[in-house]
Amino acid sequence: MFPYLQSQLVNLQQLQEDACRELIYLLEKIDGSKTIILDEELVGPIGLITSPSVFSDRSVTLLKLKNDTRLPRRVTNIIYIVRPKVILMDLITTCVQQNPDKGRLHHIFFVPRRSYLCIKHIEDKAFSTSFQIEELNWNFFPLDSDVLSMELPNAFRDVIIDGDPTSLYQAAVGLVQVQRLYGRIPKIYGKGNCAQRVWEHTKQLGAEEKHLLTNGDKGAIDQLILLDRSIDLLSALATQLTYEGLIDEIYGIHQNQLTLPTDVLNPRSDETASIAQSHLVAEKKTFYMNSNEKLYAELRNKNFNEVGRILSRNAREISAQMNASSQEKSVKDMKRFVDKLPALLEQKQSIAVHTNIAELVRNYLDTFDFSDDLTAEQEFMICEDIDKPSSYIEDLIGRKYDLNEVLRLICIQCAAASGFREKVLNYYKREIVHVYGIETLLVISKLEKAHLLHTQSESRAYAVLRKSLNLTVDEAIEVDPKDISYVHSFYAPLTARIVEQTLKPLGWQSLKSQILNLPGNTFEDFQAQLIGIGGRQSSTSGEGSLLNIPRVILVFFIGGCTFAEIAALRFLSQQEDNNVEFVIATTKIINKTNFIANIIQ
């Protein structure tokens, strides 16, 4: 159904197809006409599981769950597909009460599992409607052939600030599901308390999966690395400088979709713009951002300074092909040109779209605010003047600059300093409260609870790791890079460096002592005896052929990961010396803007 999910080693399309079959099975169990009411958080993710034809072929209409949702008449079945949240149960009961119809049947499909608290909440509403309850076990949503997301934007906040471990349990259920589909993972490494809790839950749940315990053969995945977001908050806060990362930070990529106003992409004359404004028309265009588009697959992981060169090269190649083909004289050659023409025109359109998007990004990068903020954060990353209040941050506070951006820079400085001196932290608090108001104390409290703001301990973990793991590179190469630091122009994400170290002989064993001072426990586990090369079964005749098979490593970020971290891991997999392929799983794709916003909301 989704060709961009196919892969030779770990075919994530299988995960998508299983989820789609599960939905179709539940729909076809229900007789009569149907309308699906979707939790707003699932409107995007459901498109990663199934195509619109699944609903149109069955004459199923889709609506969003809102306070004022109006149900169509003459529909026998109303199906609510929702996350298990009590607040959504209130919306469902409101919807039922505002649309009374004794002939209707109501169903709730919980994603990824039912909640007895939610069911009890609906029952306590004390009205006559009964609900048929089902589950859709959608733990992971495949974003691309190497990326899985749980689509839980508040997972980090829920665990660290609210003390709700639900997402950790759900992550464990997802790992069991992955092993059910792709086989047992023999080697497990991890860092961080949340990561360890996920693995402990996974082992407990796996004990019920008899075939996983009795099957000594390993599957498609050689190794699992679980990383807690808390061990590397700096990479979550840093400005990404890859093409995909910048687009996400500036405009937002949601479930592989980028939505932009058409007048931004195609600026109109003042007269045309005023006419559109007078009619209050907000025209928008949506682009699909995945590896199905060849050009985007080439651009997305590049540093933005390399994007222009790639676009120019592609434009020249297309122009040359079209000019050469149009000059063909024979009928046979002309027929060949006509056959190729649709593909050439599609490529030409793709180049035009990405040229427009790149121009928008470049305009943003050329602003003084962006360059000044980037300079400040990079100075913090090299530990320059981190033990005293920053004059740049003081100036931003004095100008009453965007609070989220001010807090982000303070948190970066705190992470680089491995905590503030108490005098510095109190100074920042006092200045923020004085300028932005007393209510910001609650915001600061949340940042402290998330350990984004804290006082200094004896350990200077970042300063030590910056040198031992080469986190900052003096002469970073952005075009045709040789090191993962290109994703931030000179800073290598700590999480990606940790993964890079594990690729070396005795990598994890030598790494354990280096990352000892990072928050949380360091752990390792083994599920099965490794047989043959790279853990795969082999016979004497077949061993030689397995030498060139890449290791497959599943890297799971508990609490979210950025597109820059994904790009860094993809870069590592492209290095011939590593002979490795990564599958990247995360609770959610995050960026510097939404990471802070989700914590302080």
N, C-alpha and C positions, 0 to 999 in steps of 0.2 A: 504493500500500500504506500509506503514511504521509502523510495529507493535510497535516499541519502542516509538511511540508518544501516544499510548493509555493510558488512565487514567480513573479511575472510576468517579472522581469528575469533572475535566475539560479535556475533550478529545481533545487535540490539533490536533489530526489527522483530525478532522472535518475542521479545518482551512486549513490544507495542501490539503485535498481533494477538497475543494471549489476552491482553487487556481489552482489546476491541471485541474479541470473541465473547469475553465475559459479559460485556455490555449488551451485545446482540442477543445472547442467551436469555438475559433477564428481560429484555424488551419483548422477545418473542414468547415468553411465558405468559405475558399479559394480553388478554383478548380485548379487542375493541380499539377505538381511536385513542390516541395518546398525545399529551403535551408535556414536555419536559421543562421544569422550572429549575434553572441553574443558580447555585450559589455563585456570587460575582467572582469569587476567587478561583472558580473552576471554569469560567467562561473561556479563558485562554488555554489552560492545560488540557481541556478536553479535545482541543484541536491537535494536540500532540499524540493523541491516542487513536482518534478516528477521523475520517473525512466526512464532510457534509452530506455525501451521498448515502451514508448509513442511515441518516434521518430522513432525507427526502425520499429515498426508495420505500420507506415504511410510512410515509405521510405523517411524520412526527414533527411538530413545531417546537421551537426552542424559545424560551423567554428567560429574562433575568429575574431573580428573586429580589423584590424590593417592597417597600412599605405600601406602595400603590399598584402592585402588579394586578392587572386585570386578566382573568382567565377567559379563554374563548368559550363560547357556548357550544353545546352539542358535542362535547368531548367527554368520553366515558372515563378515561384514566388521566389523573394528574400525577406526574412523577417528579419528585423533588430530589435532585442530585446535589448533595451538600457535604461539607466538612462537618465532623461531629462537634458542633459548638452550640452552647445553650442559647446564645443570642440569635442564632439562625432559627431555632425552634420557635422563638417568639414571632419572627417574621413569617414562618409557615402558618402558625395558628392565626395570625392577623390576615394572611392571604385567604385562608379557608373561610374565616368569618365574613370577610368582605365579598366573597364570591360564593354565596350559599347555593347549593344544588344537590338535592337529595339523591339524584341518580348517579353522582360521580363516585369513583373509587380513588382513594389517595394512597400513594406509595412514597416511601422514603428510601433512597439508595445512599447509604453512608459511604464516604470515601475517606480513608481506606478501610474503616471498620466501624461497626455500630457502637454507639455509646449508650450505656444503660442510664446514665445521668440525663442525657438528652431525651431518651424515651420516657423516663419518669417525669421529666419536666413537661412534656406534651400531655401526658396522662393527667397531670395535676391541673391542667388548664380547665378541666371539667366541662368539655363540650362533647357532643355525641359522635363526632367524626372519629373513625378508627383508621389506623395507618398500617399498610403492609410494609414490613421492614426487610430490606435486603442490604448486602454489602458489595461494594466494588473494591477489590483488593488492588488498588492502584497506588503502590508505594513509590515507584519511580516512573518519571515521565522522560522518555528519551528525547533529548534535544538534538543530538547528532550521532554519527556513527561511533563516537568515543565519549559522549557526555550524557550523564543521567542527572536529573534534578528531581528532588522530592517536592519542589514548588511550595516550600514552607518559608515564607519571607521573615517570619518572626521567631524562627527556631532558636536563634541565639538568645534573643530577649526572653523568650518563654522559659528557658532553662536557667540562665544566669541571673536574671532579674526577678522573674515571677516564680521561680522554683517549680515550674511545671515540666516534668521529664517526659511528657507524652511523645515528643518528637524523637527522643532517644530510643524509646521502645519501638516506634514506627520504623526508625532506621534499621533496627535489628531485624524486624520482620522483613524489611526489604532485602537485607543481606541473605537471609534464609531463602527468600524467593529467588534471588540471583543464583545461589548455589543449587537450588532445585532445577533451574533451567540450564545452567552452564557447568555444573559439576562442582565438586568440593575444592575449596581453596586451601592448599597445604600450609603455606607460610603466612603468618599474620604479624605485623609490626604496628606499633601505635604509640602516640604521645598525647597526653592530656587526659584529665579525669573524665570528661564527657566521652571521649573516644574509648576509654577503657570500659565505661558503663555500657556503651553500645555493644562492645565485643562480648561482655559478660552476658548481656541479654541474648545475643545471637547464639551463644553456646547453649544457654538454657532452652531456647526455642528449638535449636537444632537437635537437641536430644530427642525431640518428638518426631523428627524426620528420620525414620529408620533407615531409609536407603542412603542417606548421607553418612550415617555412622558405619554401615556395613560395607559400603563401597570404598575399597581402598584405592581405586583408581582416581587420579586427579582429573579435573575437568579442563576447561579452556583457559582458566585464570590461574597463573602460577603463584601470585602473591597479592596480599591485601595490605595496604598502608592506611591506617586510620589517623587522621590529624584533627585535633581540636582547634577551632578558630582562636581560642584564647591563647595559644602558644605564639601566635603571630598576628597581633592586632595591627601592627604597623603596615603590613601589606594590604590589609583591608581598607586602610585610611589613605594610602598613597594614591597619587594621580597616575592613572594608567596612560601609557603613551603608545599603545597598539591601536590599530585602526578600529577594531571591534570594541576595545575597551573605552576609547574616547567617544564613540557613537553611543555606547550604553550610558556613559556618565553625562553626556550633554542632552541626549534625546530619549534614552531609555529603550532597550530591546526587551520585549516581553514575549516569552514563549516563541522565540525566533522571529518575532514580528517587529518591524520598525514603522511607526506611523508618523508622517510629517504633513504639515499643511502644503497643499499644492502651490500656494502663492510663494512659499519659501523656496521650493524647488524651481519654480518658474516665475520669477518676479514679473508682475504686471505693471503696466503704466499707471500713473496716478489716477487717471480718469476711470480706467477699468477697475482699479482697486476700490475707489470710492463707490462705484456702482455695486460691487460685491458687498461692501461694508453696509451700504444702505439696505440691502436685502438680508443682512445678517446671515450670510452663507458662510459656513465654516467647512470648506472643502478640504478633505484629507485623503492621502494616498498611503496604502500599506504595502510594505516591501517584506518579502520573506528572506530572512538572513540565515541561510544554512549552506552546507556543502553541496547542495543540489545545484547551486549556481557556481560554475567553475571559477569565474573571476573573483567572487567573494571568498571562495575557499582559498584562493591564492593571497588575497589582500588581508584577511581578517587578523592574522597573527603577526603581521609586519609592524615594525615601528612606523609611526605616521610619516616620518621623513623619507621613507622608502616608497610610500604609496604613489606619489606623483610619477616616479620613474616607471613603476609597473603599469600604471594607466597609460602613459605615453607609449610604452612599448606595445601594449595590446592594441591601442588605437592605430599605430603604424602597421601592425601585422594585419588587422582587419582591412584597412584601406588598401594595402598591397594585394591582398587576396581578391578583393572585389574588383580592383582595377585590372588585375591580370585575367580574372575569369570573364569579365565583360568584354575583353578584347579577343576572346576565342572565336574562331571563324567557323569551324565545322559544326554540323548539327549535333553530333555526338558530344562534343565539348560543351555546346550550349545547353544540352539537356543535363549534363553533369552540373553545370553552373546553376541551372534552375532548381535542381534537387538540393544543392547546398545553400541556396539563397535564404530560406527561412532561418537556418541555423546562424548564418552570418548576420542577418538582420537582428536576431535575438542577442547575439554577442555585442553588436553595435549599440543596441538599446541598453544593455547591461553596463557598457563603458560609460554611456551618457549619464545614467543614473548615479553611478559611483563617482563620476567626476563632479556632479552637482553636490553630492553628499560630502565629498572631500573638500570642496570649496567652502561649504558651511562650517565644517570642522576647522578648516584653516582660519576662517574669519574669527572664530571663537578663540583659537590659540594665539592669534595676533593681538588680543586685547591686553591692556596693561595689567588688569586685575589677575588674569590667568598667569601671565609670566611672573608677576610679583609673588603670587601665592606659591607657584612652583619653585621659585628660587628659595623662598623661606623654608619650605618643607625639605628641600634637598640639603640645605645647610644644617637642618636638624639631623638628617640622616647620616651626615658625616661628623656628628657630635660637636658641632661648632656652637659655642655659647648656649649650651643646653641647661646649664646650672643656674641661670638667672632669668628674670622675665625678659621676653623678647621685645625689643623696641618696635618691631614690625607689628606684632600682635597688639601691643599697646596702642599703636596708631590705628589699627582696625577697630579696636574697641572704642577709641575716642571718636571715630567717624560713624559709630553705630552700624558697622558693617554686618552683613548677614550672620546671624548668631550661629547657625550650623557650621558655617565655614570657619568662624573664629574658634569654635569648640573643636573642630577637626584638627586645626593647626596646633592647638594647645595639647590635644591628645597625642599627636605625632611627636611633639617635643617631649611629652611625658614618657612615651614608649622608648624614644631614643636615649633618654636619660635614665631609663629603668626606674622611673619614679622621680617625683619632685622633692626637693627639700620642703619641709613643712611651711617655711616662710614664703617660698615662691608660690606654692599651691594656694595658700591663704590669700596672697596678694591677687592672684588671678580671680579667685572667688569674689573677693571684695569689689574688684573693678567691674566684673560682669554684673553682679547684683546692682551696683550703683548705676550702671548705664542701661541695662536691659530690664531691670525690675526684680522685685523680691521673689516672683514666681520662678525665676531661673534657678533658685536653690533646689527645687525639686528635680530639675533637669540635671544639675550637677550631681545630685545624690544618685541618680540612675547611672551616670557615667562612672561614679566611684564604685557602685555595686558591680558594674561590668568590668571593673579593674582598668578602665581606660584612663581614669585619673586616680592616682594613689601616691602615697609618700614613698620616699626612697628606702630601699633595703641595702644591706651590705653588698649584695650581688649586683654587679653591673653586667647583666646577661647580654644586652644588646651590644655594648661596646666590645665585649670579649668575642662574641660571635661575628661581629662585623669584620674582625681581623681573621679569626680562625676559619670562617666559612667564606671569606671574601664577599661579603654582602654588598659592598660598594666598590665600584671599579673606577679608577681614575680616568682611564682613557677608553670609555665604552664605545663600541662600534655599533652604530644604529642601522647602517645599510650593509647587507651581507654579514650579519653578526657572527661572532664565534662563541658568545657566552649569553646565558639567559638574562643577564642584566639589561639587555637592550629593551626589555618590555617596560622598564621605567627610565630608560636612557642611561642610567648608571647604577641603579639599585636592583639587586636580585632578590625576589621574594624569598624569605626565610623558608617557607614551606617547600618551595621548589628546590632550594639548595639541600634541604633535608632529603628529599626524594633523590636528588642527584647523587648524594653521598651513598645512599643505599645501593646504587648500581655498581659501586666499586667492590672488589673482593673484600670480604669481611666488613662491608660498609656499615651495616647497622651496629655491629659489635664495636667498631671504632667510634661510631657516632654517639653512642649512648652516653659516654662520659662528657662529650662536648655540649649536649643539650640537657644535661642534668639540671641546670639552673632555670630552665624554662618551666612555666607553671604546669603542674600535674605530673602524673606518673608516666614512666616509660615502660612499655611492656612488649612481650613477644609471645607467640604461641605457635604450635604446630598441630595440624589436624590429621595428617596422614604421613606414612613413610614415603619418602620421595623415591621414585623408581626411574632409572634411566637419566637421560640428559634433560636438564631444565625441569625435572619432575615428571616428565611424560614417560609413559611406558614405552619401552623399546626392545627390539630383539637385536641379535648380533648383526643381522642383515640390514636392519633399518637404522642403526645408530648414526651412521654417517649422514644420512639424509636429514636427521633432526638437528644437526649442528647449526644450520642456517635458520631454524625456526625461531622467531623472536620470543623472548619472554613476554608474558602479558601480566601487567601489574594494574590492579584496581586501586586507585587513590581516592579515598573517601574523606571529603572535608566536612566535618561536623560543625555547622554554624555558618556555612556559606563560603564561597570562593569567588574570586574575580576572574574576568576574562584574561587579565594579564597573567595570572597564575596558570590558567589553562594553556595560554600561548607558550609559556615557559616549558611546560611539560611536553607539549607537542614538539617544541624545538629539540628537547632532549631525545625524543623518540626518533627524530630525523637524523641523529648523529650515528653513523655506521658503527662506531666503536661500541655503542651501548647495546645494539641489537635488542631493542625493547619496544613494546607497544603499550600505551597507557589507555585505560578506560577511567574516566574521571567522574566520580559521583559527588553530589553535594546536596545539602538541604535546600540551597537556592543560589543562583548567580547574584552576587552582590557588587556594589560599587561604593566609592567613598561617600556618595550622597545618601543613598538609601540605607547604608549601614548605620550611620549616625542617626538618621531620621527615625528608623525603626526602634532604636534603643530609647530615644528621648520622647517618643510619641505619648 
